[in-house]
Amino acid sequence: MTILQLSPQTMADIERNVAKYPPEQKQSAVMAALIAAQTEIGWVSDDVIETIAEILGMPRIAVDEVATFYNMYDTKPVGKYKLVICTNLPCQLTHGETAATHLKKTLGIGYNETTPCGTFTLKEGECMGACGDSPVMLVNNKRMCSFMSNEKIDALLTELRAQGKSA
């Protein structure tokens, strides 16, 4: 494994989160540190896990356990936009499967796959806490999209494709 040189901005973000805890409990910042590193690197590689373990003075396996337990961490490369559609029962009862089927057909991929161009990765998600807004979808772990009809999905994909071209 290799210890990564994270950017000064990412290191400052990690240090800011570590400072929230007593020095002997700095490992409590592991989730925030993983998010910061994933934001910079794009995913949580073995090198990211090793680096966070080193920074926080934790066993590598402890960081790995966190990274593999929570679905907000990507332990394999993902597309520029990770789309997570809720497949929990309330969303399924209000057209969640219809939304998922439309996404799969439109993107030409299934769950845990990435479009050949590397733009989109499609994932299943459990409850996102917005059952009244179902079906719901999360974009890059940060943007919650509600009432995702086929038309809203198409508009979102058009918007994200345009952003990808201008970035």
MIDOSE-1310 file (N, C-alpha, C; in nm, 2 decimals, decimal comma, always signed):
residues 167
mtil	+0,08/-0,12/+0,00/+0,00/+0,00/+0,00/+0,09/+0,13/+0,00; +0,03/+0,23/-0,05/+0,10/+0,36/-0,06/+0,02/+0,46/+0,03; +0,10/+0,54/+0,10/+0,04/+0,66/+0,17/+0,02/+0,77/+0,06; -0,10/+0,81/+0,04/-0,12/+0,92/-0,06/-0,09/+1,06/+0,00
qlsp	-0,05/+1,14/-0,09/-0,04/+1,28/-0,06/-0,17/+1,35/-0,09; -0,25/+1,37/+0,01/-0,38/+1,44/-0,01/-0,35/+1,59/-0,02; -0,44/+1,66/-0,09/-0,42/+1,80/-0,11/-0,43/+1,88/+0,02; -0,37/+2,00/+0,03/-0,38/+2,08/+0,15/-0,52/+2,10/+0,19
qtma	-0,61/+2,12/+0,09/-0,75/+2,15/+0,12/-0,81/+2,02/+0,19; -0,79/+1,90/+0,14/-0,84/+1,78/+0,20/-0,78/+1,76/+0,34; -0,65/+1,78/+0,35/-0,59/+1,77/+0,48/-0,65/+1,86/+0,58; -0,68/+1,99/+0,54/-0,74/+2,09/+0,63/-0,88/+2,04/+0,67
dier	-0,95/+1,99/+0,58/-1,09/+1,94/+0,61/-1,08/+1,82/+0,71; -0,98/+1,73/+0,69/-0,97/+1,62/+0,79/-0,92/+1,68/+0,92; -0,83/+1,77/+0,92/-0,78/+1,82/+1,05/-0,89/+1,90/+1,12; -0,98/+1,97/+1,05/-1,09/+2,04/+1,11/-1,19/+1,94/+1,18
nvak	-1,21/+1,83/+1,11/-1,30/+1,72/+1,17/-1,23/+1,65/+1,29; -1,10/+1,63/+1,28/-1,03/+1,57/+1,39/-1,04/+1,66/+1,52; -1,03/+1,79/+1,49/-1,03/+1,88/+1,61/-1,16/+1,88/+1,68; -1,26/+1,83/+1,63/-1,39/+1,82/+1,70/-1,39/+1,72/+1,81
yppe	-1,29/+1,63/+1,82/-1,29/+1,53/+1,92/-1,16/+1,54/+2,01; -1,17/+1,49/+2,13/-1,05/+1,49/+2,22/-0,94/+1,42/+2,14; -0,81/+1,46/+2,17/-0,70/+1,40/+2,09/-0,70/+1,24/+2,10; -0,73/+1,19/+2,21/-0,73/+1,04/+2,23/-0,85/+0,97/+2,15
qkqs	-0,94/+1,05/+2,10/-1,05/+0,99/+2,02/-1,06/+1,04/+1,88; -0,94/+1,08/+1,83/-0,94/+1,13/+1,69/-0,99/+1,04/+1,58; -0,99/+0,91/+1,62/-1,04/+0,81/+1,52/-1,19/+0,83/+1,50; -1,26/+0,90/+1,59/-1,40/+0,93/+1,57/-1,42/+1,01/+1,44
avma	-1,32/+1,07/+1,38/-1,33/+1,15/+1,26/-1,32/+1,06/+1,13; -1,32/+0,93/+1,15/-1,29/+0,84/+1,04/-1,39/+0,86/+0,93; -1,52/+0,87/+0,96/-1,62/+0,89/+0,85/-1,60/+1,01/+0,77; -1,58/+1,12/+0,84/-1,55/+1,25/+0,77/-1,42/+1,25/+0,69
alia	-1,32/+1,18/+0,75/-1,19/+1,17/+0,67/-1,21/+1,09/+0,55; -1,28/+0,98/+0,55/-1,31/+0,90/+0,43/-1,38/+0,98/+0,33; -1,48/+1,06/+0,37/-1,56/+1,14/+0,27/-1,47/+1,24/+0,21; -1,38/+1,31/+0,29/-1,29/+1,41/+0,24/-1,20/+1,35/+0,13
aqte	-1,14/+1,23/+0,17/-1,05/+1,17/+0,07/-1,12/+1,12/-0,05; -1,24/+1,06/-0,03/-1,32/+1,02/-0,15/-1,35/+1,13/-0,24; -1,39/+1,25/-0,18/-1,42/+1,36/-0,27/-1,30/+1,40/-0,35; -1,18/+1,40/-0,30/-1,06/+1,43/-0,38/-1,03/+1,32/-0,48
igwv	-1,02/+1,20/-0,43/-0,97/+1,09/-0,51/-1,07/+1,03/-0,61; -1,20/+1,04/-0,56/-1,31/+0,99/-0,65/-1,37/+0,86/-0,59; -1,29/+0,78/-0,51/-1,34/+0,66/-0,45/-1,24/+0,62/-0,34; -1,28/+0,52/-0,26/-1,20/+0,48/-0,14/-1,12/+0,36/-0,18
sddv	-1,00/+0,38/-0,23/-0,91/+0,28/-0,27/-0,84/+0,22/-0,15; -0,77/+0,11/-0,17/-0,69/+0,06/-0,06/-0,58/+0,16/-0,01; -0,53/+0,24/-0,10/-0,44/+0,35/-0,06/-0,50/+0,45/+0,02; -0,63/+0,49/-0,01/-0,70/+0,58/+0,07/-0,72/+0,53/+0,21
ieti	-0,76/+0,40/+0,22/-0,78/+0,34/+0,35/-0,65/+0,34/+0,43; -0,54/+0,31/+0,37/-0,41/+0,31/+0,44/-0,38/+0,45/+0,48; -0,40/+0,55/+0,40/-0,37/+0,69/+0,43/-0,45/+0,74/+0,55; -0,58/+0,71/+0,55/-0,67/+0,75/+0,66/-0,63/+0,68/+0,79
aeil	-0,60/+0,56/+0,78/-0,55/+0,48/+0,90/-0,42/+0,55/+0,96; -0,33/+0,58/+0,87/-0,21/+0,65/+0,92/-0,24/+0,78/+0,98; -0,32/+0,86/+0,92/-0,35/+1,00/+0,97/-0,42/+0,99/+1,11; -0,51/+0,89/+1,12/-0,59/+0,89/+1,24/-0,53/+0,79/+1,35
gmpr	-0,42/+0,73/+1,31/-0,35/+0,63/+1,41/-0,44/+0,51/+1,44; -0,51/+0,46/+1,34/-0,60/+0,35/+1,35/-0,54/+0,23/+1,28; -0,59/+0,11/+1,32/-0,55/-0,01/+1,24/-0,62/+0,00/+1,11; -0,56/-0,04/+1,00/-0,61/-0,04/+0,87/-0,74/-0,11/+0,86
iavd	-0,76/-0,22/+0,93/-0,88/-0,30/+0,92/-1,00/-0,22/+0,98; -0,97/-0,14/+1,08/-1,08/-0,06/+1,14/-1,14/+0,04/+1,04; -1,05/+0,10/+0,96/-1,09/+0,20/+0,86/-1,16/+0,12/+0,74; -1,11/+0,01/+0,71/-1,17/-0,07/+0,60/-1,31/-0,12/+0,64
evat	-1,33/-0,15/+0,77/-1,46/-0,19/+0,82/-1,56/-0,08/+0,80; -1,53/+0,04/+0,83/-1,62/+0,16/+0,81/-1,64/+0,18/+0,66; -1,54/+0,18/+0,58/-1,55/+0,20/+0,44/-1,64/+0,10/+0,37; -1,64/-0,02/+0,41/-1,72/-0,13/+0,35/-1,85/-0,15/+0,41
fynm	-1,88/-0,09/+0,53/-2,01/-0,10/+0,59/-2,11/+0,00/+0,53; -2,07/+0,12/+0,52/-2,16/+0,23/+0,47/-2,16/+0,24/+0,32; -2,28/+0,25/+0,26/-2,29/+0,26/+0,12/-2,25/+0,40/+0,06; -2,22/+0,49/+0,14/-2,18/+0,62/+0,09/-2,04/+0,63/+0,04
ydtk	-1,96/+0,52/+0,08/-1,82/+0,51/+0,04/-1,82/+0,41/-0,08; -1,74/+0,46/-0,18/-1,73/+0,38/-0,30/-1,59/+0,31/-0,30; -1,60/+0,18/-0,28/-1,47/+0,10/-0,27/-1,43/+0,05/-0,41; -1,49/+0,09/-0,51/-1,45/+0,07/-0,65/-1,48/+0,20/-0,73
pvgk	-1,40/+0,22/-0,83/-1,43/+0,34/-0,91/-1,57/+0,36/-0,96; -1,62/+0,48/-0,96/-1,75/+0,51/-1,00/-1,75/+0,62/-1,11; -1,86/+0,63/-1,18/-1,87/+0,74/-1,28/-1,87/+0,88/-1,22; -1,86/+0,98/-1,30/-1,87/+1,12/-1,25/-1,99/+1,14/-1,17
yklv	-2,10/+1,08/-1,21/-2,22/+1,09/-1,13/-2,27/+0,96/-1,08; -2,28/+0,94/-0,95/-2,33/+0,82/-0,89/-2,48/+0,84/-0,86; -2,56/+0,76/-0,92/-2,71/+0,77/-0,90/-2,75/+0,66/-0,82; -2,81/+0,69/-0,70/-2,85/+0,58/-0,61/-3,01/+0,60/-0,60
ictn	-3,08/+0,50/-0,65/-3,22/+0,50/-0,64/-3,27/+0,41/-0,53; -3,36/+0,46/-0,45/-3,41/+0,39/-0,34/-3,50/+0,27/-0,38; -3,46/+0,16/-0,33/-3,54/+0,03/-0,36/-3,61/-0,02/-0,24; -3,63/+0,06/-0,14/-3,70/+0,02/-0,02/-3,85/+0,02/-0,05
lpcq	-3,92/-0,05/+0,03/-4,07/-0,07/+0,01/-4,15/+0,05/-0,02; -4,14/+0,16/+0,06/-4,23/+0,28/+0,03/-4,20/+0,33/-0,11; -4,08/+0,33/-0,15/-4,05/+0,38/-0,29/-4,10/+0,28/-0,39; -4,09/+0,15/-0,36/-4,14/+0,05/-0,46/-4,29/+0,06/-0,47
lthg	-4,36/+0,10/-0,37/-4,50/+0,11/-0,37/-4,55/+0,23/-0,45; -4,46/+0,33/-0,47/-4,49/+0,45/-0,54/-4,40/+0,47/-0,66; -4,39/+0,37/-0,74/-4,33/+0,37/-0,87/-4,18/+0,37/-0,87; -4,12/+0,32/-0,76/-3,97/+0,31/-0,75/-3,92/+0,22/-0,86
etaa	-3,98/+0,11/-0,88/-3,94/+0,01/-0,98/-3,95/+0,07/-1,12; -4,05/+0,15/-1,14/-4,07/+0,21/-1,27/-3,95/+0,31/-1,30; -3,92/+0,39/-1,20/-3,80/+0,48/-1,21/-3,67/+0,40/-1,23; -3,65/+0,30/-1,16/-3,53/+0,22/-1,17/-3,52/+0,16/-1,31
thlk	-3,63/+0,10/-1,36/-3,63/+0,04/-1,49/-3,61/+0,15/-1,60; -3,66/+0,26/-1,58/-3,64/+0,37/-1,68/-3,49/+0,41/-1,68; -3,43/+0,42/-1,56/-3,29/+0,46/-1,55/-3,20/+0,35/-1,62; -3,23/+0,23/-1,59/-3,15/+0,12/-1,65/-3,16/+0,12/-1,80
ktlg	-3,28/+0,14/-1,85/-3,31/+0,14/-2,00/-3,24/+0,26/-2,06; -3,26/+0,38/-2,00/-3,20/+0,50/-2,06/-3,05/+0,50/-2,06; -2,99/+0,45/-1,95/-2,85/+0,45/-1,94/-2,78/+0,33/-2,00; -2,86/+0,22/-2,02/-2,81/+0,10/-2,08/-2,72/+0,02/-1,99
igyn	-2,74/+0,04/-1,86/-2,66/-0,03/-1,75/-2,76/-0,08/-1,65; -2,71/-0,18/-1,57/-2,78/-0,23/-1,45/-2,72/-0,17/-1,32; -2,77/-0,22/-1,21/-2,71/-0,18/-1,08/-2,57/-0,22/-1,07; -2,49/-0,13/-1,01/-2,35/-0,15/-0,99/-2,27/-0,15/-1,12
ettp	-2,32/-0,09/-1,22/-2,25/-0,07/-1,34/-2,23/+0,07/-1,38; -2,13/+0,10/-1,46/-2,10/+0,24/-1,50/-2,11/+0,24/-1,65; -2,17/+0,36/-1,70/-2,18/+0,37/-1,85/-2,04/+0,37/-1,91; -2,03/+0,32/-2,03/-1,90/+0,31/-2,10/-1,82/+0,44/-2,10
cgtf	-1,89/+0,55/-2,11/-1,83/+0,68/-2,11/-1,78/+0,73/-1,98; -1,82/+0,65/-1,87/-1,77/+0,69/-1,74/-1,85/+0,80/-1,67; -1,96/+0,84/-1,73/-2,04/+0,95/-1,67/-2,13/+0,90/-1,56; -2,20/+0,79/-1,57/-2,30/+0,75/-1,47/-2,27/+0,61/-1,41
tlke	-2,29/+0,60/-1,28/-2,29/+0,47/-1,21/-2,42/+0,46/-1,15; -2,49/+0,34/-1,16/-2,62/+0,32/-1,10/-2,61/+0,23/-0,98; -2,67/+0,27/-0,87/-2,66/+0,19/-0,75/-2,80/+0,18/-0,69; -2,83/+0,07/-0,62/-2,95/+0,06/-0,54/-2,92/+0,12/-0,40
gecm	-3,02/+0,18/-0,34/-3,00/+0,23/-0,20/-3,12/+0,19/-0,11; -3,09/+0,18/+0,01/-3,20/+0,16/+0,11/-3,26/+0,29/+0,15; -3,34/+0,29/+0,24/-3,42/+0,41/+0,28/-3,33/+0,53/+0,29; -3,38/+0,64/+0,23/-3,31/+0,76/+0,24/-3,38/+0,87/+0,32
gacg	-3,49/+0,82/+0,39/-3,56/+0,90/+0,49/-3,65/+1,00/+0,42; -3,69/+0,98/+0,30/-3,78/+1,07/+0,23/-3,90/+0,99/+0,17; -3,95/+0,90/+0,25/-4,06/+0,81/+0,19/-4,17/+0,89/+0,13; -4,21/+1,00/+0,19/-4,32/+1,08/+0,13/-4,29/+1,15/+0,00
dspv	-4,16/+1,14/-0,04/-4,12/+1,20/-0,17/-4,09/+1,10/-0,27; -4,13/+0,98/-0,25/-4,08/+0,87/-0,33/-4,15/+0,87/-0,47; -4,08/+0,81/-0,57/-3,94/+0,75/-0,56/-3,83/+0,86/-0,55; -3,73/+0,83/-0,47/-3,62/+0,92/-0,45/-3,49/+0,87/-0,50
mlvn	-3,40/+0,96/-0,53/-3,27/+0,93/-0,59/-3,17/+1,02/-0,53; -3,05/+0,97/-0,51/-2,94/+1,05/-0,45/-2,84/+1,06/-0,56; -2,79/+1,18/-0,58/-2,68/+1,21/-0,68/-2,55/+1,24/-0,60; -2,45/+1,16/-0,62/-2,32/+1,18/-0,56/-2,32/+1,20/-0,41
nkrm	-2,41/+1,13/-0,35/-2,43/+1,13/-0,20/-2,46/+1,27/-0,14; -2,50/+1,36/-0,23/-2,52/+1,50/-0,18/-2,65/+1,56/-0,22; -2,71/+1,52/-0,33/-2,83/+1,59/-0,39/-2,94/+1,49/-0,39; -3,04/+1,52/-0,31/-3,16/+1,43/-0,30/-3,26/+1,48/-0,41
csfm	-3,31/+1,39/-0,49/-3,41/+1,42/-0,59/-3,54/+1,34/-0,56; -3,65/+1,41/-0,56/-3,78/+1,36/-0,51/-3,88/+1,34/-0,63; -3,97/+1,25/-0,61/-4,08/+1,23/-0,70/-4,03/+1,21/-0,84; -3,94/+1,11/-0,85/-3,86/+1,09/-0,98/-3,94/+1,01/-1,08
snek	-4,02/+1,09/-1,16/-4,10/+1,04/-1,27/-4,00/+1,02/-1,39; -4,04/+0,95/-1,49/-3,95/+0,93/-1,61/-3,91/+1,07/-1,66; -4,00/+1,16/-1,67/-3,97/+1,30/-1,72/-3,87/+1,37/-1,63; -3,88/+1,36/-1,50/-3,78/+1,42/-1,41/-3,65/+1,35/-1,42
idal	-3,65/+1,22/-1,44/-3,52/+1,15/-1,46/-3,45/+1,20/-1,59; -3,53/+1,21/-1,69/-3,47/+1,25/-1,82/-3,41/+1,39/-1,81; -3,49/+1,48/-1,74/-3,44/+1,62/-1,72/-3,31/+1,62/-1,64; -3,31/+1,54/-1,53/-3,19/+1,53/-1,45/-3,07/+1,48/-1,53
ltel	-3,09/+1,37/-1,61/-2,98/+1,32/-1,69/-2,93/+1,42/-1,79; -3,02/+1,50/-1,85/-2,98/+1,60/-1,94/-2,90/+1,71/-1,87; -2,94/+1,75/-1,75/-2,87/+1,85/-1,68/-2,73/+1,80/-1,64; -2,72/+1,68/-1,59/-2,59/+1,63/-1,55/-2,50/+1,61/-1,67
raqg	-2,55/+1,57/-1,78/-2,46/+1,55/-1,90/-2,41/+1,69/-1,94; -2,49/+1,79/-1,93/-2,45/+1,93/-1,97/-2,34/+1,98/-1,87; -2,36/+1,95/-1,74/-2,26/+1,99/-1,64/-2,13/+1,92/-1,67; -2,14/+1,79/-1,71/-2,02/+1,71/-1,73/-1,94/+1,77/-1,85
ksa	-2,01/+1,82/-1,95/-1,94/+1,88/-2,07/-1,88/+2,01/-2,04; -1,94/+2,09/-1,95/-1,89/+2,22/-1,92/-1,78/+2,22/-1,81; -1,77/+2,11/-1,74/-1,67/+2,10/-1,63/-1,53/+2,08/-1,68
